[in-house]
Amino acid sequence: MPPLSDEEKLARAYNKGLDCEKQGDIAGAVRAYRRALKIDPADPGGVSVRLAALGKGDMPDRAPEAYVEMLFDQQAESFEHSLVDQLHYGVPELLRQRLDRLFPRPFARLLDLGCGTGLVAEAMLGRVDEMVGIDLSENMIGMASAKNIYAELFIGEVEAFLDGNDESPFDLVAACDLMPYFGDLRPIVSGVAKNLIPGGIFAFSTECRTPGAADDAPYAITPHHRYAHSGAYLETILAEPGFEILTIDEINVRLQDGQPTPGHLVFARKQWQQENAET
């Protein structure tokens, strides 16, 4: 029998970890997950997040890029059916409703962070003159491109895009279902501030920490291996680059195992005086 390839070894270790975790053998799961992480430190299985959720590893600042890319590349074709029809995800429509209430005026340019298959762009039709999307998953970008809604689409990591973008600034930036894959949101928030015109609007959703959580940490990893953030943390990181918070609404992000997932829908404005102070 030929020796196993690294890819086969990784799959075996990862699946062993999943099986052990389902059976309640946490020690066995930890051993298998650590073996998978040693085989491929890029962590396409997201085992570092799983270890942190089990309380057996340091919490990473974000889900591994390799994991997010593989996850959404695999889910691209069934993404909308799974998320919208089965999990009753409706955040883009909520964003549009809140935006219509707060700002009846049209917007010139929207930057859609973690655009996926283009659900936000579809919800924003008729409200924005030009839309630009960025996503880590090539397959997701392919699905979004087929809708012919975006003026431009980019494949890449959101933080790097925000840091290196030299296009015209935007008057609206949206991030729906992006933040649950990041713990530390400061780089994203500061990057958005750099890419907004003075007075521009940043609208985004998060999953929130449940009231009465065991500690007061700004964010934590949920049992579903996504990041949940506290409202106080959001207020702090938005204030640092000079955002004025307009609304923080409590929402149901989607169903998970038949139960509502509590979250926040946030609208913040880049303050005019912040830009003037920088210039």
VENJOLIN-V372048 format. One record per pair of residues at least 4 apart in sequence whose ideal C-beta (glycine too) atoms are under 8 Angstrom apart, sorted by the first residue. I is the first residue (numbers start at 1). J is the second residue. Records with the same first field share a line. If there is no record, write none. Layout:
# VENJOLIN-V372048
I = J, J
This chain:
# VENJOLIN-V372048
4 = 8, 9, 12
5 = 9
6 = 10, 39, 40
7 = 11
8 = 12
9 = 13, 39
10 = 14, 36, 39, 40, 44, 45
11 = 15
12 = 16
13 = 17, 32, 33, 35, 36, 39
14 = 18, 32, 33, 36, 45, 47
15 = 19
16 = 20, 28, 32
17 = 21, 28, 29, 30, 32, 33, 36, 47, 50
18 = 22, 29
19 = 23
20 = 25, 26, 28, 29, 32
21 = 25, 26, 29, 50, 54
23 = 28
25 = 29
26 = 30, 54, 56
27 = 31
28 = 32
29 = 33, 50, 54
30 = 34, 51, 54, 56
31 = 35
32 = 36
33 = 37, 47, 50, 51
34 = 38, 47, 51
35 = 39
36 = 40, 43, 45, 47
37 = 41, 43, 47, 48, 51
40 = 44, 66
42 = 64, 65, 66
43 = 47, 48, 64, 66, 67
44 = 64, 66, 67, 69, 70
45 = 50, 67
46 = 50, 63, 64, 67, 68, 71, 225
47 = 51
48 = 52, 57, 60, 64
49 = 53, 60, 63, 64, 67, 221, 225
50 = 54, 225
51 = 56, 57
52 = 56, 57, 58, 59, 60, 221
53 = 221, 222, 223, 225
59 = 183, 220, 221
60 = 64, 183
61 = 182, 183, 184
62 = 181, 182, 183, 184, 227
63 = 67, 68, 181, 182, 225, 227
64 = 68
65 = 69, 136, 157
66 = 70
67 = 71
68 = 72, 136, 137, 181
69 = 73, 136, 137, 138
70 = 74
71 = 75
72 = 76, 79, 116, 135, 136, 137, 139, 140
73 = 137, 138, 139, 140
74 = 139
75 = 79, 82
76 = 117, 137, 139, 140, 142, 143
77 = 139, 143
78 = 82
79 = 83, 116, 117, 140, 143
80 = 84, 85, 117, 119
81 = 85, 86
82 = 86, 87
83 = 87, 89, 119, 254
84 = 88, 89, 90, 119
87 = 254, 255, 256
88 = 254, 255
89 = 177, 253, 254
90 = 94, 254
91 = 95, 176, 177, 205, 251, 253, 254, 263, 265
92 = 96, 119, 120, 122, 123, 124, 176
93 = 97, 123
94 = 98, 205, 251, 265
95 = 99, 120, 123, 124, 174, 176, 203, 205, 265
96 = 100, 123, 124, 127
97 = 101
98 = 102, 203, 247, 249, 265, 267
99 = 103, 124, 127, 201, 203, 267
100 = 104, 127
102 = 246, 247, 267
103 = 107, 201
106 = 127, 128, 129
107 = 127, 128, 129, 171, 172, 201
108 = 128, 129, 130, 171
109 = 128, 129, 130, 131, 132, 168, 169, 170, 171, 172
110 = 120, 121, 124, 128, 130, 131, 132, 170, 172, 173, 174
111 = 132, 133, 134, 170, 172, 173, 174, 195
112 = 118, 120, 121, 131, 132, 133, 134, 150, 174, 175
113 = 134, 158, 162, 173, 174, 175, 178, 188, 192, 204
114 = 134, 135, 136, 158, 175, 176, 177, 178, 181
115 = 120, 121, 133, 134, 135, 140, 141, 144, 150, 153
116 = 120, 135, 137, 140, 143, 144, 177
117 = 140, 143, 144, 147
118 = 122, 133, 143, 144, 147, 149, 150
119 = 123, 176
120 = 124, 174, 176
121 = 125, 131, 133, 144, 147, 149, 150
122 = 147, 149
124 = 128, 131, 174
125 = 149
128 = 172
130 = 151
131 = 149, 150, 151
132 = 150, 151, 152, 153, 154, 167, 170
133 = 141, 144, 150, 152, 153, 154
134 = 153, 154, 155, 156, 158, 161
135 = 140, 141, 144, 153, 154, 155
136 = 140, 155, 156, 157, 158
137 = 141, 155
138 = 142, 155
139 = 143
140 = 144
141 = 145, 153, 154, 155
142 = 146
143 = 147
144 = 149, 150, 153
145 = 150, 153
154 = 161
156 = 160, 161
157 = 161
158 = 162, 175, 178, 188, 191
159 = 163, 187, 188, 191
160 = 164
161 = 165
162 = 187, 188, 191, 192, 194, 195
163 = 187, 191, 194
165 = 195
169 = 195, 196, 197, 200
170 = 195, 196, 197, 200
171 = 196, 197, 199, 200, 201
172 = 200, 201, 203
173 = 192, 195, 196, 200, 201, 202, 203, 204
174 = 202, 203, 204
175 = 179, 188, 192, 202, 203, 204, 205
176 = 204, 205
177 = 205, 253
178 = 182, 188, 204
179 = 185, 188, 204, 205, 206, 207, 227, 229
180 = 206, 207, 226, 227, 228
181 = 226, 227
182 = 188, 227
183 = 219, 221, 227
184 = 219
185 = 189, 219, 229, 233, 234, 237
186 = 190, 237, 240
187 = 191
188 = 192
189 = 193, 202, 237, 238, 240, 241, 243
190 = 194, 240, 241
191 = 195
192 = 196, 202
193 = 202, 241, 242, 243, 270, 274
196 = 200, 201, 202, 270
197 = 270, 275
198 = 270, 271, 272, 274, 275, 276
199 = 269, 270, 271, 272
200 = 269, 270
201 = 246, 267, 268, 269, 270
202 = 238, 243, 266, 267, 268, 269, 270
203 = 265, 266, 267, 268
204 = 265, 266
205 = 251, 253, 263, 264, 265, 266
206 = 228, 229, 234, 263, 264, 266
207 = 222, 226, 227, 228, 229, 253, 261, 262, 263
208 = 228, 229, 230, 231, 250, 262, 263, 264
209 = 213, 219, 220, 228, 229, 230
210 = 228, 262
213 = 217, 220, 230
216 = 230
217 = 230
218 = 229, 230, 232, 233, 236
219 = 227, 228, 229, 230, 233
220 = 227, 228
221 = 225, 226, 227, 228
222 = 226, 227, 228
224 = 256
229 = 233, 234, 264
230 = 234
231 = 235, 248, 264
232 = 236
233 = 237
234 = 238, 248, 264, 266
235 = 239, 245, 248
236 = 240
238 = 243, 245, 266, 268
239 = 243, 245
241 = 274
242 = 270, 271, 273, 274
243 = 268, 269, 270, 271
244 = 268, 269, 270, 271
245 = 266, 267, 268
246 = 267, 268, 269
247 = 265, 266, 267
248 = 264, 265, 266
249 = 264, 265, 266
250 = 262, 263, 264
251 = 262, 263, 264, 265
252 = 260, 261, 262, 263
253 = 261, 262, 263
254 = 261
255 = 259, 260, 261
256 = 261
270 = 274, 275
271 = 275
272 = 276
273 = 277
274 = 278
275 = 279
